[in-house]
């Protein structure tokens, strides 16, 4: 028996028509977004996405108007202005001028820590310590090395500071801090991780101490400041015996970058787009105002690797500055400004030279071809101590500034001596007082 031939059902016909309508609508939308000219969408690494404004999130076939053949050219242009605005992203021009400030070592040691403790509330408050120097620190980007850890589970000491330390740094107008110093790993990875996390939570950039390999990557050390990309590479010359053993046991060699890595890292930073490469380093001999042969030798190697600016800490005394003039591969002339040590901005020490330090102010120019030029000024600082009730209070002030109200004659003499002391150390250096 012959089977009766079936025709196309109404349902099938409806589905075919709906499919055609969807395909046609999709083609119309694509032409609408394109308009008369192809879109020029520049995708750069710095741009995560292209913003589409005014585009209807849920567009159905019914939303698409039918157009006649004669209207075909005009309708997409109208839809372009009404429905979609494409943000064309272009890379900003290279080069610009920025101001950077670098401070001496900050060490919240016992006497300083106790001065910020208020027994009535049983809380610490160090916000006043840097309040008078904060206007001098403020710049496009300000950096200081810190020789403390923040470990809530450990008892406070010269090494372990209360968490309120970060509040002092923020109120002092600092943007970035370097935690790389000899005892940075003495409380193992947990202590380092707590410290970095507390600082980051306060909004501070941390260099020289990292919780993971991602944070330790060179690309993560580059900051966009205006139109200038600045790499901040922070190193420590060596770790304590305790810290060295702990690093070897953990295998986290990335956590505290040692100075021996710097020569390899500098070219990488440049290849990743850094216009200005800044190397900050914990080195030298504590208590010495003379630059060691090792410091000079290392500075030459860092300059040869391509560092534009070297700023040292570690001696806790002010040391001189110099410009290192080199000829790199290909006959390219390169100048590096090296400040061997800025002294100690804050500590409990009263030894000679410990009360004076300097803020280094660097004005950097980068032209459209990437050529870098640096000029430097400085602010001498003085750690003012005075008694209030039964405690000694601390304030960091500009040693060449106005005498604060209530300062004793003895402290005024020390303030003047601090300004003179710094001036004597840098008298032959390529720097002027601010």
Secondary structure as UniProt FT lines:
FT   HELIX           10..34
FT   TURN            35..36
FT   TURN            45..46
FT   STRAND          52..53
FT   HELIX           61..63
FT   HELIX           69..71
FT   HELIX           72..83
FT   STRAND          85..86
FT   STRAND          96..106
FT   HELIX           110..115
FT   STRAND          117..118
FT   TURN            119..122
FT   STRAND          123..124
FT   TURN            127..133
FT   HELIX           134..137
FT   STRAND          141..146
FT   TURN            152..153
FT   TURN            163..164
FT   HELIX           165..171
FT   TURN            172..173
FT   STRAND          176..178
FT   TURN            182..187
FT   HELIX           188..201
FT   TURN            202..203
FT   STRAND          205..207
FT   HELIX           213..216
FT   HELIX           218..221
FT   STRAND          222..225
FT   TURN            226..227
FT   STRAND          228..236
FT   HELIX           241..250
FT   TURN            253..254
FT   HELIX           259..261
FT   HELIX           262..271
FT   TURN            272..273
FT   STRAND          276..282
FT   TURN            286..287
FT   HELIX           293..305
FT   STRAND          309..313
FT   STRAND          321..327
FT   HELIX           329..331
FT   STRAND          333..339
FT   STRAND          342..346
FT   TURN            352..355
FT   STRAND          356..366
FT   TURN            368..369
FT   STRAND          372..388
FT   TURN            389..390
FT   STRAND          391..398
FT   TURN            399..400
FT   TURN            405..406
FT   HELIX           409..425
FT   TURN            426..428
FT   STRAND          432..433
//
